[in-house]
Amino acid sequence: MFFGLITKRELDQLREDLTRDVRKGQAFQQEIEYEWAKWFDKFRSLYARLLKREQKSAQDAPGDTNGEPDASKQPRRQLDFPHSRRGF
């Protein structure tokens, strides 16, 4: 399409179409940002509730008086899998 063969009316129509598309894109971006913020708030509040529950259960659980962690409560290390199979 040669530039000299386009009328002013066609250029104005193309500009309006592009402006409309940009505004739709901006509205969609704002909608996506709102959705992300809403989901982030949900996960943040869920994490806060889980952390509070964990802290409360740690306070309610009877602990040692010497401050050392109980060996039976520590997680087991995975020693069953030989390191030679993982390339170490």
mmCIF file as gemmi writes it, N, C-alpha and C atoms, coordinates in Angstrom:
data_model
loop_
_atom_site.group_PDB
_atom_site.id
_atom_site.type_symbol
_atom_site.label_atom_id
_atom_site.label_alt_id
_atom_site.label_comp_id
_atom_site.label_asym_id
_atom_site.label_entity_id
_atom_site.label_seq_id
_atom_site.pdbx_PDB_ins_code
_atom_site.Cartn_x
_atom_site.Cartn_y
_atom_site.Cartn_z
_atom_site.occupancy
_atom_site.B_iso_or_equiv
_atom_site.pdbx_formal_charge
_atom_site.auth_seq_id
_atom_site.auth_asym_id
_atom_site.pdbx_PDB_model_num
ATOM 1 N N . MET Axp A 1 ? 0.832 -1.156 0 1 0 ? 1 A 1
ATOM 2 C CA . MET Axp A 1 ? 0 0 0 1 0 ? 1 A 1
ATOM 3 C C . MET Axp A 1 ? 0.897 1.247 0 1 0 ? 1 A 1
ATOM 4 N N . PHE Axp A 2 ? 0.727 2.046 -1.002 1 0 ? 2 A 1
ATOM 5 C CA . PHE Axp A 2 ? 1.525 3.255 -1.114 1 0 ? 2 A 1
ATOM 6 C C . PHE Axp A 2 ? 0.922 4.354 -0.262 1 0 ? 2 A 1
ATOM 7 N N . PHE Axp A 3 ? 1.797 5.143 0.311 1 0 ? 3 A 1
ATOM 8 C CA . PHE Axp A 3 ? 1.328 6.178 1.221 1 0 ? 3 A 1
ATOM 9 C C . PHE Axp A 3 ? 0.488 7.233 0.506 1 0 ? 3 A 1
ATOM 10 N N . GLY Axp A 4 ? 0.81 7.542 -0.711 1 0 ? 4 A 1
ATOM 11 C CA . GLY Axp A 4 ? 0.096 8.579 -1.437 1 0 ? 4 A 1
ATOM 12 C C . GLY Axp A 4 ? -1.313 8.173 -1.837 1 0 ? 4 A 1
ATOM 13 N N . LEU Axp A 5 ? -1.648 6.89 -1.81 1 0 ? 5 A 1
ATOM 14 C CA . LEU Axp A 5 ? -2.958 6.441 -2.251 1 0 ? 5 A 1
ATOM 15 C C . LEU Axp A 5 ? -3.964 6.315 -1.114 1 0 ? 5 A 1
ATOM 16 N N . ILE Axp A 6 ? -3.582 6.656 0.11 1 0 ? 6 A 1
ATOM 17 C CA . ILE Axp A 6 ? -4.474 6.553 1.26 1 0 ? 6 A 1
ATOM 18 C C . ILE Axp A 6 ? -5.101 7.919 1.514 1 0 ? 6 A 1
ATOM 19 N N . THR Axp A 7 ? -6.391 7.919 1.685 1 0 ? 7 A 1
ATOM 20 C CA . THR Axp A 7 ? -7.066 9.191 1.945 1 0 ? 7 A 1
ATOM 21 C C . THR Axp A 7 ? -6.994 9.531 3.426 1 0 ? 7 A 1
ATOM 22 N N . LYS Axp A 8 ? -7.29 10.79 3.729 1 0 ? 8 A 1
ATOM 23 C CA . LYS Axp A 8 ? -7.28 11.236 5.119 1 0 ? 8 A 1
ATOM 24 C C . LYS Axp A 8 ? -8.339 10.496 5.926 1 0 ? 8 A 1
ATOM 25 N N . ARG Axp A 9 ? -9.464 10.206 5.336 1 0 ? 9 A 1
ATOM 26 C CA . ARG Axp A 9 ? -10.522 9.479 6.029 1 0 ? 9 A 1
ATOM 27 C C . ARG Axp A 9 ? -10.055 8.068 6.399 1 0 ? 9 A 1
ATOM 28 N N . GLU Axp A 10 ? -9.352 7.392 5.493 1 0 ? 10 A 1
ATOM 29 C CA . GLU Axp A 10 ? -8.828 6.053 5.791 1 0 ? 10 A 1
ATOM 30 C C . GLU Axp A 10 ? -7.783 6.108 6.905 1 0 ? 10 A 1
ATOM 31 N N . LEU Axp A 11 ? -6.921 7.135 6.85 1 0 ? 11 A 1
ATOM 32 C CA . LEU Axp A 11 ? -5.923 7.28 7.906 1 0 ? 11 A 1
ATOM 33 C C . LEU Axp A 11 ? -6.584 7.533 9.254 1 0 ? 11 A 1
ATOM 34 N N . ASP Axp A 12 ? -7.61 8.373 9.272 1 0 ? 12 A 1
ATOM 35 C CA . ASP Axp A 12 ? -8.326 8.629 10.519 1 0 ? 12 A 1
ATOM 36 C C . ASP Axp A 12 ? -8.995 7.365 11.041 1 0 ? 12 A 1
ATOM 37 N N . GLN Axp A 13 ? -9.563 6.566 10.126 1 0 ? 13 A 1
ATOM 38 C CA . GLN Axp A 13 ? -10.201 5.309 10.537 1 0 ? 13 A 1
ATOM 39 C C . GLN Axp A 13 ? -9.164 4.338 11.11 1 0 ? 13 A 1
ATOM 40 N N . LEU Axp A 14 ? -8.011 4.237 10.451 1 0 ? 14 A 1
ATOM 41 C CA . LEU Axp A 14 ? -6.944 3.373 10.959 1 0 ? 14 A 1
ATOM 42 C C . LEU Axp A 14 ? -6.458 3.846 12.323 1 0 ? 14 A 1
ATOM 43 N N . ARG Axp A 15 ? -6.317 5.158 12.497 1 0 ? 15 A 1
ATOM 44 C CA . ARG Axp A 15 ? -5.896 5.7 13.788 1 0 ? 15 A 1
ATOM 45 C C . ARG Axp A 15 ? -6.921 5.405 14.879 1 0 ? 15 A 1
ATOM 46 N N . GLU Axp A 16 ? -8.198 5.537 14.558 1 0 ? 16 A 1
ATOM 47 C CA . GLU Axp A 16 ? -9.25 5.214 15.528 1 0 ? 16 A 1
ATOM 48 C C . GLU Axp A 16 ? -9.237 3.736 15.887 1 0 ? 16 A 1
ATOM 49 N N . ASP Axp A 17 ? -9.026 2.883 14.884 1 0 ? 17 A 1
ATOM 50 C CA . ASP Axp A 17 ? -8.954 1.435 15.149 1 0 ? 17 A 1
ATOM 51 C C . ASP Axp A 17 ? -7.78 1.117 16.065 1 0 ? 17 A 1
ATOM 52 N N . LEU Axp A 18 ? -6.641 1.719 15.766 1 0 ? 18 A 1
ATOM 53 C CA . LEU Axp A 18 ? -5.463 1.468 16.598 1 0 ? 18 A 1
ATOM 54 C C . LEU Axp A 18 ? -5.669 2.006 18.01 1 0 ? 18 A 1
ATOM 55 N N . THR Axp A 19 ? -6.268 3.171 18.128 1 0 ? 19 A 1
ATOM 56 C CA . THR Axp A 19 ? -6.541 3.744 19.448 1 0 ? 19 A 1
ATOM 57 C C . THR Axp A 19 ? -7.48 2.848 20.235 1 0 ? 19 A 1
ATOM 58 N N . ARG Axp A 20 ? -8.498 2.325 19.568 1 0 ? 20 A 1
ATOM 59 C CA . ARG Axp A 20 ? -9.445 1.414 20.225 1 0 ? 20 A 1
ATOM 60 C C . ARG Axp A 20 ? -8.745 0.136 20.676 1 0 ? 20 A 1
ATOM 61 N N . ASP Axp A 21 ? -7.87 -0.403 19.812 1 0 ? 21 A 1
ATOM 62 C CA . ASP Axp A 21 ? -7.13 -1.614 20.187 1 0 ? 21 A 1
ATOM 63 C C . ASP Axp A 21 ? -6.207 -1.368 21.378 1 0 ? 21 A 1
ATOM 64 N N . VAL Axp A 22 ? -5.551 -0.213 21.395 1 0 ? 22 A 1
ATOM 65 C CA . VAL Axp A 22 ? -4.654 0.105 22.516 1 0 ? 22 A 1
ATOM 66 C C . VAL Axp A 22 ? -5.448 0.243 23.808 1 0 ? 22 A 1
ATOM 67 N N . ARG Axp A 23 ? -6.597 0.893 23.743 1 0 ? 23 A 1
ATOM 68 C CA . ARG Axp A 23 ? -7.421 1.049 24.944 1 0 ? 23 A 1
ATOM 69 C C . ARG Axp A 23 ? -7.947 -0.295 25.431 1 0 ? 23 A 1
ATOM 70 N N . LYS Axp A 24 ? -8.301 -1.19 24.496 1 0 ? 24 A 1
ATOM 71 C CA . LYS Axp A 24 ? -8.726 -2.534 24.907 1 0 ? 24 A 1
ATOM 72 C C . LYS Axp A 24 ? -7.579 -3.265 25.589 1 0 ? 24 A 1
ATOM 73 N N . GLY Axp A 25 ? -6.375 -3.119 25.037 1 0 ? 25 A 1
ATOM 74 C CA . GLY Axp A 25 ? -5.203 -3.754 25.639 1 0 ? 25 A 1
ATOM 75 C C . GLY Axp A 25 ? -4.909 -3.205 27.02 1 0 ? 25 A 1
ATOM 76 N N . GLN Axp A 26 ? -5.063 -1.895 27.193 1 0 ? 26 A 1
ATOM 77 C CA . GLN Axp A 26 ? -4.834 -1.293 28.502 1 0 ? 26 A 1
ATOM 78 C C . GLN Axp A 26 ? -5.874 -1.755 29.512 1 0 ? 26 A 1
ATOM 79 N N . ALA Axp A 27 ? -7.129 -1.86 29.069 1 0 ? 27 A 1
ATOM 80 C CA . ALA Axp A 27 ? -8.183 -2.341 29.967 1 0 ? 27 A 1
ATOM 81 C C . ALA Axp A 27 ? -7.924 -3.795 30.355 1 0 ? 27 A 1
ATOM 82 N N . PHE Axp A 28 ? -7.481 -4.604 29.382 1 0 ? 28 A 1
ATOM 83 C CA . PHE Axp A 28 ? -7.168 -6.005 29.674 1 0 ? 28 A 1
ATOM 84 C C . PHE Axp A 28 ? -5.999 -6.104 30.644 1 0 ? 28 A 1
ATOM 85 N N . GLN Axp A 29 ? -4.983 -5.259 30.467 1 0 ? 29 A 1
ATOM 86 C CA . GLN Axp A 29 ? -3.839 -5.266 31.366 1 0 ? 29 A 1
ATOM 87 C C . GLN Axp A 29 ? -4.256 -4.891 32.782 1 0 ? 29 A 1
ATOM 88 N N . GLN Axp A 30 ? -5.132 -3.91 32.918 1 0 ? 30 A 1
ATOM 89 C CA . GLN Axp A 30 ? -5.609 -3.529 34.246 1 0 ? 30 A 1
ATOM 90 C C . GLN Axp A 30 ? -6.402 -4.669 34.877 1 0 ? 30 A 1
ATOM 91 N N . GLU Axp A 31 ? -7.186 -5.374 34.066 1 0 ? 31 A 1
ATOM 92 C CA . GLU Axp A 31 ? -7.947 -6.512 34.587 1 0 ? 31 A 1
ATOM 93 C C . GLU Axp A 31 ? -7.017 -7.618 35.071 1 0 ? 31 A 1
ATOM 94 N N . ILE Axp A 32 ? -5.975 -7.883 34.307 1 0 ? 32 A 1
ATOM 95 C CA . ILE Axp A 32 ? -4.994 -8.907 34.692 1 0 ? 32 A 1
ATOM 96 C C . ILE Axp A 32 ? -4.265 -8.49 35.971 1 0 ? 32 A 1
ATOM 97 N N . GLU Axp A 33 ? -3.891 -7.224 36.075 1 0 ? 33 A 1
ATOM 98 C CA . GLU Axp A 33 ? -3.219 -6.748 37.293 1 0 ? 33 A 1
ATOM 99 C C . GLU Axp A 33 ? -4.127 -6.9 38.508 1 0 ? 33 A 1
ATOM 100 N N . TYR Axp A 34 ? -5.411 -6.616 38.326 1 0 ? 34 A 1
ATOM 101 C CA . TYR Axp A 34 ? -6.363 -6.781 39.425 1 0 ? 34 A 1
ATOM 102 C C . TYR Axp A 34 ? -6.47 -8.249 39.832 1 0 ? 34 A 1
ATOM 103 N N . GLU Axp A 35 ? -6.558 -9.145 38.857 1 0 ? 35 A 1
ATOM 104 C CA . GLU Axp A 35 ? -6.634 -10.573 39.159 1 0 ? 35 A 1
ATOM 105 C C . GLU Axp A 35 ? -5.384 -11.052 39.88 1 0 ? 35 A 1
ATOM 106 N N . TRP Axp A 36 ? -4.197 -10.618 39.428 1 0 ? 36 A 1
ATOM 107 C CA . TRP Axp A 36 ? -2.953 -11.005 40.085 1 0 ? 36 A 1
ATOM 108 C C . TRP Axp A 36 ? -2.927 -10.512 41.524 1 0 ? 36 A 1
ATOM 109 N N . ALA Axp A 37 ? -3.362 -9.27 41.726 1 0 ? 37 A 1
ATOM 110 C CA . ALA Axp A 37 ? -3.364 -8.725 43.086 1 0 ? 37 A 1
ATOM 111 C C . ALA Axp A 37 ? -4.328 -9.504 43.969 1 0 ? 37 A 1
ATOM 112 N N . LYS Axp A 38 ? -5.479 -9.878 43.425 1 0 ? 38 A 1
ATOM 113 C CA . LYS Axp A 38 ? -6.46 -10.634 44.199 1 0 ? 38 A 1
ATOM 114 C C . LYS Axp A 38 ? -5.907 -12.011 44.578 1 0 ? 38 A 1
ATOM 115 N N . TRP Axp A 39 ? -5.286 -12.711 43.631 1 0 ? 39 A 1
ATOM 116 C CA . TRP Axp A 39 ? -4.714 -14.025 43.938 1 0 ? 39 A 1
ATOM 117 C C . TRP Axp A 39 ? -3.54 -13.907 44.903 1 0 ? 39 A 1
ATOM 118 N N . PHE Axp A 40 ? -2.72 -12.865 44.732 1 0 ? 40 A 1
ATOM 119 C CA . PHE Axp A 40 ? -1.593 -12.674 45.647 1 0 ? 40 A 1
ATOM 120 C C . PHE Axp A 40 ? -2.098 -12.468 47.064 1 0 ? 40 A 1
ATOM 121 N N . ASP Axp A 41 ? -3.145 -11.672 47.227 1 0 ? 41 A 1
ATOM 122 C CA . ASP Axp A 41 ? -3.711 -11.453 48.558 1 0 ? 41 A 1
ATOM 123 C C . ASP Axp A 41 ? -4.258 -12.748 49.148 1 0 ? 41 A 1
ATOM 124 N N . LYS Axp A 42 ? -4.871 -13.587 48.309 1 0 ? 42 A 1
ATOM 125 C CA . LYS Axp A 42 ? -5.385 -14.873 48.798 1 0 ? 42 A 1
ATOM 126 C C . LYS Axp A 42 ? -4.245 -15.748 49.305 1 0 ? 42 A 1
ATOM 127 N N . PHE Axp A 43 ? -3.184 -15.86 48.52 1 0 ? 43 A 1
ATOM 128 C CA . PHE Axp A 43 ? -2.059 -16.689 48.936 1 0 ? 43 A 1
ATOM 129 C C . PHE Axp A 43 ? -1.342 -16.102 50.144 1 0 ? 43 A 1
ATOM 130 N N . ARG Axp A 44 ? -1.251 -14.769 50.197 1 0 ? 44 A 1
ATOM 131 C CA . ARG Axp A 44 ? -0.598 -14.133 51.343 1 0 ? 44 A 1
ATOM 132 C C . ARG Axp A 44 ? -1.366 -14.399 52.626 1 0 ? 44 A 1
ATOM 133 N N . SER Axp A 45 ? -2.69 -14.293 52.56 1 0 ? 45 A 1
ATOM 134 C CA . SER Axp A 45 ? -3.485 -14.543 53.766 1 0 ? 45 A 1
ATOM 135 C C . SER Axp A 45 ? -3.455 -16.033 54.135 1 0 ? 45 A 1
ATOM 136 N N . LEU Axp A 46 ? -3.451 -16.907 53.137 1 0 ? 46 A 1
ATOM 137 C CA . LEU Axp A 46 ? -3.357 -18.336 53.414 1 0 ? 46 A 1
ATOM 138 C C . LEU Axp A 46 ? -2.02 -18.665 54.078 1 0 ? 46 A 1
ATOM 139 N N . TYR Axp A 47 ? -0.943 -18.083 53.559 1 0 ? 47 A 1
ATOM 140 C CA . TYR Axp A 47 ? 0.375 -18.318 54.146 1 0 ? 47 A 1
ATOM 141 C C . TYR Axp A 47 ? 0.425 -17.79 55.572 1 0 ? 47 A 1
ATOM 142 N N . ALA Axp A 48 ? -0.174 -16.638 55.809 1 0 ? 48 A 1
ATOM 143 C CA . ALA Axp A 48 ? -0.18 -16.065 57.163 1 0 ? 48 A 1
ATOM 144 C C . ALA Axp A 48 ? -0.953 -16.967 58.119 1 0 ? 48 A 1
ATOM 145 N N . ARG Axp A 49 ? -2.093 -17.504 57.651 1 0 ? 49 A 1
ATOM 146 C CA . ARG Axp A 49 ? -2.858 -18.409 58.517 1 0 ? 49 A 1
ATOM 147 C C . ARG Axp A 49 ? -2.081 -19.679 58.817 1 0 ? 49 A 1
ATOM 148 N N . LEU Axp A 50 ? -1.414 -20.234 57.796 1 0 ? 50 A 1
ATOM 149 C CA . LEU Axp A 50 ? -0.624 -21.447 58.023 1 0 ? 50 A 1
ATOM 150 C C . LEU Axp A 50 ? 0.543 -21.185 58.964 1 0 ? 50 A 1
ATOM 151 N N . LEU Axp A 51 ? 1.189 -20.042 58.806 1 0 ? 51 A 1
ATOM 152 C CA . LEU Axp A 51 ? 2.3 -19.697 59.683 1 0 ? 51 A 1
ATOM 153 C C . LEU Axp A 51 ? 1.822 -19.51 61.112 1 0 ? 51 A 1
ATOM 154 N N . LYS Axp A 52 ? 0.683 -18.871 61.271 1 0 ? 52 A 1
ATOM 155 C CA . LYS Axp A 52 ? 0.127 -18.669 62.614 1 0 ? 52 A 1
ATOM 156 C C . LYS Axp A 52 ? -0.243 -20.008 63.241 1 0 ? 52 A 1
ATOM 157 N N . ARG Axp A 53 ? -0.827 -20.9 62.442 1 0 ? 53 A 1
ATOM 158 C CA . ARG Axp A 53 ? -1.192 -22.224 62.941 1 0 ? 53 A 1
ATOM 159 C C . ARG Axp A 53 ? 0.053 -23.006 63.352 1 0 ? 53 A 1
ATOM 160 N N . GLU Axp A 54 ? 1.117 -22.901 62.547 1 0 ? 54 A 1
ATOM 161 C CA . GLU Axp A 54 ? 2.353 -23.612 62.867 1 0 ? 54 A 1
ATOM 162 C C . GLU Axp A 54 ? 2.982 -23.063 64.142 1 0 ? 54 A 1
ATOM 163 N N . GLN Axp A 55 ? 2.973 -21.755 64.294 1 0 ? 55 A 1
ATOM 164 C CA . GLN Axp A 55 ? 3.539 -21.15 65.498 1 0 ? 55 A 1
ATOM 165 C C . GLN Axp A 55 ? 2.732 -21.535 66.734 1 0 ? 55 A 1
ATOM 166 N N . LYS Axp A 56 ? 1.424 -21.582 66.582 1 0 ? 56 A 1
ATOM 167 C CA . LYS Axp A 56 ? 0.584 -21.957 67.718 1 0 ? 56 A 1
ATOM 168 C C . LYS Axp A 56 ? 0.818 -23.416 68.102 1 0 ? 56 A 1
ATOM 169 N N . SER Axp A 57 ? 0.944 -24.287 67.097 1 0 ? 57 A 1
ATOM 170 C CA . SER Axp A 57 ? 1.184 -25.695 67.417 1 0 ? 57 A 1
ATOM 171 C C . SER Axp A 57 ? 2.565 -25.88 68.037 1 0 ? 57 A 1
ATOM 172 N N . ALA Axp A 58 ? 3.527 -25.063 67.648 1 0 ? 58 A 1
ATOM 173 C CA . ALA Axp A 58 ? 4.87 -25.152 68.24 1 0 ? 58 A 1
ATOM 174 C C . ALA Axp A 58 ? 4.838 -24.67 69.691 1 0 ? 58 A 1
ATOM 175 N N . GLN Axp A 59 ? 4.009 -23.692 69.99 1 0 ? 59 A 1
ATOM 176 C CA . GLN Axp A 59 ? 3.903 -23.211 71.361 1 0 ? 59 A 1
ATOM 177 C C . GLN Axp A 59 ? 3.147 -24.202 72.236 1 0 ? 59 A 1
ATOM 178 N N . ASP Axp A 60 ? 2.149 -24.865 71.672 1 0 ? 60 A 1
ATOM 179 C CA . ASP Axp A 60 ? 1.345 -25.805 72.443 1 0 ? 60 A 1
ATOM 180 C C . ASP Axp A 60 ? 2.067 -27.129 72.689 1 0 ? 60 A 1
ATOM 181 N N . ALA Axp A 61 ? 3.002 -27.475 71.799 1 0 ? 61 A 1
ATOM 182 C CA . ALA Axp A 61 ? 3.698 -28.749 71.932 1 0 ? 61 A 1
ATOM 183 C C . ALA Axp A 61 ? 4.693 -28.679 73.09 1 0 ? 61 A 1
ATOM 184 N N . PRO Axp A 62 ? 4.772 -29.749 73.878 1 0 ? 62 A 1
ATOM 185 C CA . PRO Axp A 62 ? 5.766 -29.75 74.965 1 0 ? 62 A 1
ATOM 186 C C . PRO Axp A 62 ? 7.165 -29.848 74.386 1 0 ? 62 A 1
ATOM 187 N N . GLY Axp A 63 ? 8.085 -29.035 74.891 1 0 ? 63 A 1
ATOM 188 C CA . GLY Axp A 63 ? 9.459 -29.021 74.381 1 0 ? 63 A 1
ATOM 189 C C . GLY Axp A 63 ? 10.454 -29.411 75.442 1 0 ? 63 A 1
ATOM 190 N N . ASP Axp A 64 ? 11.678 -29.559 75.003 1 0 ? 64 A 1
ATOM 191 C CA . ASP Axp A 64 ? 12.764 -29.869 75.932 1 0 ? 64 A 1
ATOM 192 C C . ASP Axp A 64 ? 13.14 -28.616 76.721 1 0 ? 64 A 1
ATOM 193 N N . THR Axp A 65 ? 13.634 -28.835 77.88 1 0 ? 65 A 1
ATOM 194 C CA . THR Axp A 65 ? 14.048 -27.71 78.715 1 0 ? 65 A 1
ATOM 195 C C . THR Axp A 65 ? 15.474 -27.28 78.415 1 0 ? 65 A 1
ATOM 196 N N . ASN Axp A 66 ? 16.27 -28.139 77.773 1 0 ? 66 A 1
ATOM 197 C CA . ASN Axp A 66 ? 17.663 -27.791 77.518 1 0 ? 66 A 1
ATOM 198 C C . ASN Axp A 66 ? 17.847 -27.01 76.222 1 0 ? 66 A 1
ATOM 199 N N . GLY Axp A 67 ? 16.813 -26.842 75.39 1 0 ? 67 A 1
ATOM 200 C CA . GLY Axp A 67 ? 16.911 -26.055 74.176 1 0 ? 67 A 1
ATOM 201 C C . GLY Axp A 67 ? 17.392 -26.818 72.971 1 0 ? 67 A 1
ATOM 202 N N . GLU Axp A 68 ? 17.796 -28.071 73.142 1 0 ? 68 A 1
ATOM 203 C CA . GLU Axp A 68 ? 18.234 -28.859 71.997 1 0 ? 68 A 1
ATOM 204 C C . GLU Axp A 68 ? 17.031 -29.546 71.377 1 0 ? 68 A 1
ATOM 205 N N . PRO Axp A 69 ? 17 -29.631 70.057 1 0 ? 69 A 1
ATOM 206 C CA . PRO Axp A 69 ? 15.869 -30.293 69.413 1 0 ? 69 A 1
ATOM 207 C C . PRO Axp A 69 ? 15.9 -31.791 69.656 1 0 ? 69 A 1
ATOM 208 N N . ASP Axp A 70 ? 14.752 -32.371 69.778 1 0 ? 70 A 1
ATOM 209 C CA . ASP Axp A 70 ? 14.625 -33.807 69.992 1 0 ? 70 A 1
ATOM 210 C C . ASP Axp A 70 ? 14.985 -34.532 68.702 1 0 ? 70 A 1
ATOM 211 N N . ALA Axp A 71 ? 15.815 -35.566 68.792 1 0 ? 71 A 1
ATOM 212 C CA . ALA Axp A 71 ? 16.265 -36.294 67.608 1 0 ? 71 A 1
ATOM 213 C C . ALA Axp A 71 ? 15.116 -37.032 66.937 1 0 ? 71 A 1
ATOM 214 N N . SER Axp A 72 ? 14.105 -37.427 67.685 1 0 ? 72 A 1
ATOM 215 C CA . SER Axp A 72 ? 12.985 -38.143 67.08 1 0 ? 72 A 1
ATOM 216 C C . SER Axp A 72 ? 12.079 -37.21 66.282 1 0 ? 72 A 1
ATOM 217 N N . LYS Axp A 73 ? 12.135 -35.907 66.537 1 0 ? 73 A 1
ATOM 218 C CA . LYS Axp A 73 ? 11.296 -34.954 65.83 1 0 ? 73 A 1
ATOM 219 C C . LYS Axp A 73 ? 11.97 -34.357 64.599 1 0 ? 73 A 1
ATOM 220 N N . GLN Axp A 74 ? 13.279 -34.589 64.448 1 0 ? 74 A 1
ATOM 221 C CA . GLN Axp A 74 ? 13.984 -34.06 63.285 1 0 ? 74 A 1
ATOM 222 C C . GLN Axp A 74 ? 13.642 -34.899 62.054 1 0 ? 74 A 1
ATOM 223 N N . PRO Axp A 75 ? 13.565 -34.26 60.892 1 0 ? 75 A 1
ATOM 224 C CA . PRO Axp A 75 ? 13.251 -35.024 59.678 1 0 ? 75 A 1
ATOM 225 C C . PRO Axp A 75 ? 14.374 -35.975 59.313 1 0 ? 75 A 1
ATOM 226 N N . ARG Axp A 76 ? 13.99 -37.126 58.797 1 0 ? 76 A 1
ATOM 227 C CA . ARG Axp A 76 ? 14.977 -38.118 58.37 1 0 ? 76 A 1
ATOM 228 C C . ARG Axp A 76 ? 15.625 -37.696 57.077 1 0 ? 76 A 1
ATOM 229 N N . ARG Axp A 77 ? 16.894 -37.901 56.964 1 0 ? 77 A 1
ATOM 230 C CA . ARG Axp A 77 ? 17.596 -37.621 55.711 1 0 ? 77 A 1
ATOM 231 C C . ARG Axp A 77 ? 17.398 -38.799 54.785 1 0 ? 77 A 1
ATOM 232 N N . GLN Axp A 78 ? 17.334 -38.52 53.524 1 0 ? 78 A 1
ATOM 233 C CA . GLN Axp A 78 ? 17.152 -39.572 52.528 1 0 ? 78 A 1
ATOM 234 C C . GLN Axp A 78 ? 18.516 -40.173 52.186 1 0 ? 78 A 1
ATOM 235 N N . LEU Axp A 79 ? 18.873 -41.226 52.907 1 0 ? 79 A 1
ATOM 236 C CA . LEU Axp A 79 ? 20.145 -41.908 52.661 1 0 ? 79 A 1
ATOM 237 C C . LEU Axp A 79 ? 19.944 -43.207 51.906 1 0 ? 79 A 1
ATOM 238 N N . ASP Axp A 80 ? 18.71 -43.542 51.595 1 0 ? 80 A 1
ATOM 239 C CA . ASP Axp A 80 ? 18.437 -44.796 50.909 1 0 ? 80 A 1
ATOM 240 C C . ASP Axp A 80 ? 18.851 -44.75 49.444 1 0 ? 80 A 1
ATOM 241 N N . PHE Axp A 81 ? 18.883 -43.58 48.856 1 0 ? 81 A 1
ATOM 242 C CA . PHE Axp A 81 ? 19.191 -43.449 47.454 1 0 ? 81 A 1
ATOM 243 C C . PHE Axp A 81 ? 20.682 -43.216 47.284 1 0 ? 81 A 1
ATOM 244 N N . PRO Axp A 82 ? 21.39 -44.128 46.599 1 0 ? 82 A 1
ATOM 245 C CA . PRO Axp A 82 ? 22.845 -43.961 46.451 1 0 ? 82 A 1
ATOM 246 C C . PRO Axp A 82 ? 23.191 -42.755 45.581 1 0 ? 82 A 1
ATOM 247 N N . HIS Axp A 83 ? 24.227 -42.052 45.96 1 0 ? 83 A 1
ATOM 248 C CA . HIS Axp A 83 ? 24.64 -40.861 45.238 1 0 ? 83 A 1
ATOM 249 C C . HIS Axp A 83 ? 25.198 -41.199 43.864 1 0 ? 83 A 1
ATOM 250 N N . SER Axp A 84 ? 25.667 -42.398 43.667 1 0 ? 84 A 1
ATOM 251 C CA . SER Axp A 84 ? 26.277 -42.755 42.376 1 0 ? 84 A 1
ATOM 252 C C . SER Axp A 84 ? 25.233 -42.735 41.265 1 0 ? 84 A 1
ATOM 253 N N . ARG Axp A 85 ? 23.99 -42.908 41.58 1 0 ? 85 A 1
ATOM 254 C CA . ARG Axp A 85 ? 22.946 -42.908 40.534 1 0 ? 85 A 1
ATOM 255 C C . ARG Axp A 85 ? 22.6 -41.493 40.104 1 0 ? 85 A 1
ATOM 256 N N . ARG Axp A 86 ? 22.88 -40.53 40.93 1 0 ? 86 A 1
ATOM 257 C CA . ARG Axp A 86 ? 22.569 -39.148 40.58 1 0 ? 86 A 1
ATOM 258 C C . ARG Axp A 86 ? 23.759 -38.442 39.928 1 0 ? 86 A 1
ATOM 259 N N . GLY Axp A 87 ? 24.824 -39.123 39.728 1 0 ? 87 A 1
ATOM 260 C CA . GLY Axp A 87 ? 25.984 -38.513 39.08 1 0 ? 87 A 1
ATOM 261 C C . GLY Axp A 87 ? 26.925 -37.813 40.038 1 0 ? 87 A 1
ATOM 262 N N . PHE Axp A 88 ? 26.846 -38.085 41.331 1 0 ? 88 A 1
ATOM 263 C CA . PHE Axp A 88 ? 27.75 -37.472 42.292 1 0 ? 88 A 1
ATOM 264 C C . PHE Axp A 88 ? 28.893 -38.398 42.572 1 0 ? 88 A 1
